[in-house]
Amino acid sequence: MSDWNDKQPIFHQIKELIEKQILLGIWEEGTALPSVRAVAADMKINHLTVMKAYQLLVDDHLIEKKRGQGMFVLSGAIEKLKTEKKQQFLTQEIPNIVQMLKRIDMPVHDFIKELKKQIEEEK
């Protein structure tokens, strides 16, 4: 990843990337994450930036450090992330959707119809 968003610190972006990868099943519960130095080398960034991202994940109880072994995804991390992302969606995204629907004068039933259509297309 080299297309960093200037509006957010890189370590936060790395944290969010790893969270997304955990949700997608790339990093399963109990598996080891790549070493800090490996990630830093791959992304061509300072290892301290990666370490800070990993520490945020530790603080959020999503990964744990096993001395001499590395960082591992904790059991329950996927469910914890799903719960947090659902709450974030409800408190941040839904209000934005409501505001947009009001701005474009779109009835809720039209929005729901389109949402259902797109969900069906994803299957």
N, C-alpha and C positions, 0 to 999 in steps of 0.2 A: 504494500500500500504506500503510494507516494503522493497521492492526491489529498493532502491534509487540508482540513477545514481551518481557515485562519481564525474563525470565531470561537474555537474551543481548543484547549490545550491538547497536545498530541497524546499525552498519557490518558486523558479521558476518552479520546477516540480509540486508542488501543483497548482500553477496558470495554468499551461498547462493542468493539469488533469481537473480542473474546466472548462476551455475553451472547452475541448473536450466533457465534459458532457453537457455543454450548447448546443453545436452543435448537439449532439445526442438526445437532447430533454429531458434529465434527469432533468435538471433545466430549466423550461420554463420561458419566460419573465414575470416578475411580481411576481415570486415565491421567497420565502425566502430560503436562503442557510442555512445549518446547522450552529449553533453557533461556534465561534472560539474554545471555550473550548471543545465542542463535537467532532469537527474534530481532535483537538490535542489529546484527549483521545483515539479516535478510531485509530488514526495513531501512537499513542505512541510517540509523539513529543512535543516539547515546544510550548505553545500557542502563543508565540511571532513570531514563524516561520509561523504559520498559519495566524496571523494578518498581517504579512508582505506580504504574498501572496494575501490576501484579499485587502490590500492597493494598490498593483499593479493593481488589477482588477478595483478598484475604479479609480485609475489614468488613466486607459485605457477607462474609461466610459462604462464599461461592467456591473458593479454592483454599487449599492448605499447603503449608510448606513442610515437607518432610526432610529433616536435616540429612544432608548428604545424598538425597535422592531427587530433590526438585519440588516442583509445584504440581499438585494433583487436584482434579475437580472433585469437590465434596459430594457425598451422597445427599440427595435432596436439592442439589443446585438447580436442576431443571425446573422442578415444581416451584421453587422459590422465585426463579426468574419469571416464570409464567405468571405467577401471582402479582409480582411487581409490575410487569409490563401491562397486564390487564388493568391494574389500578391507574397506572400512568396514562393509558389510553382513555380511560373513563374520565380522568380529571383534566387532561390536557388536550387530547385530540377531539373528543366529543364536543366540547365547547367551541372549538374552532370550526367543526363541521356545522354546528347549529348557526354560528355567525355567518358562514358562507351561504347556507340555505336561505337565511333571511336576506342577505345582500342580493342574491340572484333570484329571489322570490320563487323558490322551488318548494313545492309541497313535500312534506315528509314521506307521504305514500309513494311519490315519484322516485324519491331518493332510495327508499327501501326496495322498490321494484328493480331499480338499476343495480343496487347492491346485490340482490339475490341473483340477478342475471350474471353478474361478474363472478360471483362465487361459483355458480354452476359451470361457467366457462373454465374455471381453474381446475375442476375435477377431471 
